[in-house]
Amino acid sequence: MRFYDFQPAPSPRRVRMFIAEKGIDIPSVAVDLRNGEHLQPEFLAVNPFATVPVLELDDGTRLTTTAGCRAYIESAHPTPSLLGSNAAECGRIADLIWHIEFNGIMAIAECLRNSAKGMRDRALPGTVNYAQITELAERGRSRAGRFFEVLDDLIGDDPFLNGERLSAADIDAFVFVEFAKWIKAETPANCDRVINWHQRMAERPSADL
């Protein structure tokens, strides 16, 4: 099994932290997105969508999304559970992940990819070039700023988003807060729950990956 990774990017980081919290070791292959390695024929043969993460299984199957990689790992290594240990938990954590990804992480990506000079004509990942749209960058920044407040409410008074135990939702929310720094968006001072929760998450060994 091999894990295709790009250290700075948020999506592979979500899987990398997941792997670490499982306490397992999967050999990794670095893909240099900055220099366009993901657009070269060698990598396109691995993943024609030209994105990371990719989890290559022992039988040659390649999983090309964060959700697919983590679903496989959770099934193959169910303890500790990070996607839910019963039907209610599975549903709740899936809900949280969707909101964090769509309203948080994707909002930052929308801002970044539509404003960064290095991503001109690369406003969407993949093999097709798309022009940047300034209005989408502005909307993404606004959405990301709003999501800090939403996340503060979601955390509530529990140690983790799903209660007493860490889940993949916490990993994704941590990546959101870290990724927000790419657009110079910091946690608002009035979001005390996010600040305290983020400090706890930052102390975990997986946060350094």
C-alpha positions in Angstrom: 0.0 0.0 0.0 1.2 3.5 -0.8 0.0 7.0 0.0 0.6 9.8 -2.6 1.0 13.0 -0.7 1.9 16.7 -0.9 2.9 17.9 2.5 1.5 21.5 2.5 -1.9 20.7 0.9 -5.0 20.4 3.2 -6.7 17.3 1.6 -3.7 14.9 2.0 -3.1 16.4 5.4 -6.6 15.3 6.4 -5.7 11.7 5.5 -2.2 11.9 6.9 -3.6 13.0 10.4 -6.2 10.2 10.1 -3.5 7.6 9.5 -1.5 8.9 12.4 -4.5 8.8 14.8 -5.1 5.2 13.8 -1.5 4.4 14.8 -0.6 2.8 11.5 2.2 3.3 9.1 1.7 3.6 5.3 4.6 4.4 3.0 4.2 7.7 1.2 5.2 9.1 -2.1 5.7 12.8 -2.4 4.1 14.5 -5.4 5.4 18.0 -6.2 2.3 20.0 -7.0 4.2 23.3 -7.0 6.2 22.2 -10.0 3.3 20.5 -11.8 4.3 16.9 -11.2 0.6 16.0 -10.8 0.1 17.1 -14.4 2.8 14.8 -15.8 2.0 11.6 -17.6 3.6 9.5 -14.9 1.2 10.8 -12.2 -1.8 11.0 -14.5 -1.4 7.2 -15.0 -1.9 6.9 -11.2 -4.7 9.4 -10.9 -6.2 10.9 -14.1 -8.0 13.6 -11.9 -4.5 15.0 -11.2 -5.1 15.4 -7.5 -3.8 14.2 -4.2 -4.4 12.3 -1.9 -4.2 8.9 -3.6 -4.2 5.7 -1.6 -2.9 2.8 -3.7 -4.0 -0.6 -2.3 -2.0 -3.8 -2.5 -4.2 -5.1 -5.3 -3.5 -2.0 -7.4 -6.9 -0.2 -6.6 -6.4 3.5 -6.2 -8.6 5.6 -4.1 -8.5 9.3 -5.2 -10.5 11.2 -2.6 -10.1 12.0 1.1 -13.4 10.3 1.8 -12.5 7.1 -0.1 -9.0 6.9 1.5 -10.4 7.3 5.0 -13.4 4.9 4.5 -10.9 2.2 3.5 -8.6 2.8 6.4 -11.5 2.9 8.9 -12.8 -0.4 7.6 -9.4 -2.1 7.5 -8.4 -0.6 10.9 -11.6 0.0 12.9 -9.9 0.9 16.2 -9.9 3.7 17.3 -13.0 4.6 15.4 -12.8 8.0 13.7 -15.9 7.9 11.5 -18.3 6.6 14.1 -18.8 3.4 16.1 -22.6 3.2 15.8 -25.2 4.3 13.3 -25.9 7.6 15.1 -22.2 8.5 15.5 -21.6 7.6 11.8 -24.4 9.9 10.7 -23.4 12.7 13.0 -19.7 12.7 12.1 -20.6 12.5 8.3 -22.8 15.6 8.8 -20.0 17.4 10.6 -17.5 16.5 7.9 -19.7 17.7 5.1 -20.3 21.1 6.8 -16.6 21.6 7.5 -15.5 20.6 4.0 -18.2 22.5 2.1 -18.6 25.6 4.2 -15.1 25.8 5.6 -12.3 24.2 3.6 -13.9 24.7 0.2 -14.6 28.4 1.1 -10.9 28.9 1.7 -10.0 27.1 -1.5 -12.4 29.2 -3.4 -10.7 32.4 -2.1 -7.2 31.1 -2.6 -7.5 29.6 -6.0 -9.3 32.6 -7.4 -6.8 35.2 -6.0 -3.3 33.7 -5.7 -1.0 34.8 -8.6 0.5 31.4 -8.7 -2.9 29.9 -9.5 -3.8 32.1 -12.4 -5.8 30.0 -14.8 -5.8 27.2 -12.2 -8.9 28.2 -10.3 -10.0 24.6 -10.0 -7.9 21.5 -9.5 -7.6 18.9 -12.2 -6.3 18.9 -15.8 -8.5 21.6 -17.2 -7.5 25.3 -16.8 -10.1 27.7 -15.5 -9.8 31.4 -15.2 -9.9 33.1 -11.8 -13.0 35.0 -10.8 -12.5 37.8 -8.4 -16.0 37.7 -7.0 -15.6 34.1 -6.0 -12.4 35.0 -4.1 -14.3 37.6 -2.2 -17.2 35.3 -1.5 -14.9 32.5 -0.3 -13.2 34.8 2.1 -16.6 35.9 3.5 -17.8 32.3 3.8 -14.6 31.2 5.6 -14.9 34.1 8.1 -18.5 33.2 8.8 -17.6 29.5 9.3 -15.4 30.3 12.3 -18.6 31.3 14.1 -20.4 28.2 13.0 -17.6 26.0 14.2 -17.6 27.8 17.5 -21.3 26.7 17.9 -20.6 23.2 16.7 -17.9 22.6 19.2 -20.1 23.6 22.1 -19.0 22.6 25.6 -17.6 19.2 24.7 -13.9 18.4 24.3 -14.4 17.3 20.7 -16.9 18.0 18.0 -18.7 14.6 18.5 -18.5 14.7 22.3 -15.8 13.0 24.4 -13.8 11.3 21.6 -11.8 12.6 18.7 -13.2 12.0 15.3 -12.4 12.7 11.7 -14.5 15.9 12.1 -11.9 17.3 14.5 -9.2 16.5 12.1 -11.0 18.3 9.3 -11.9 21.3 11.5 -8.2 21.6 12.6 -7.1 21.5 9.0 -9.7 24.3 8.2 -8.2 26.6 10.9 -4.7 25.9 9.7 -5.6 26.3 6.0 -7.3 29.6 6.8 -3.8 31.1 7.5 -3.1 30.7 3.7 -5.6 33.5 3.1 -4.5 35.4 6.3 -7.7 34.5 8.1 -7.2 34.0 11.9 -9.7 32.7 14.4 -11.8 35.7 15.7 -11.1 36.6 19.3 -14.7 36.0 20.2 -14.6 32.4 19.1 -13.3 31.1 22.5 -14.4 27.6 21.9 -12.5 27.3 18.7 -9.4 28.8 20.2 -9.4 26.4 23.2 -10.3 23.4 21.1 -7.5 24.3 18.5 -5.0 24.5 21.3 -5.9 21.0 22.5 -5.7 19.7 18.9 -2.4 21.3 18.3 -0.9 19.3 21.2 -1.6 16.0 19.5 1.3 14.4 17.6 -0.8 14.1 14.5 -1.0 17.9 14.3 2.7 18.1 13.4 2.2 16.1 10.3 
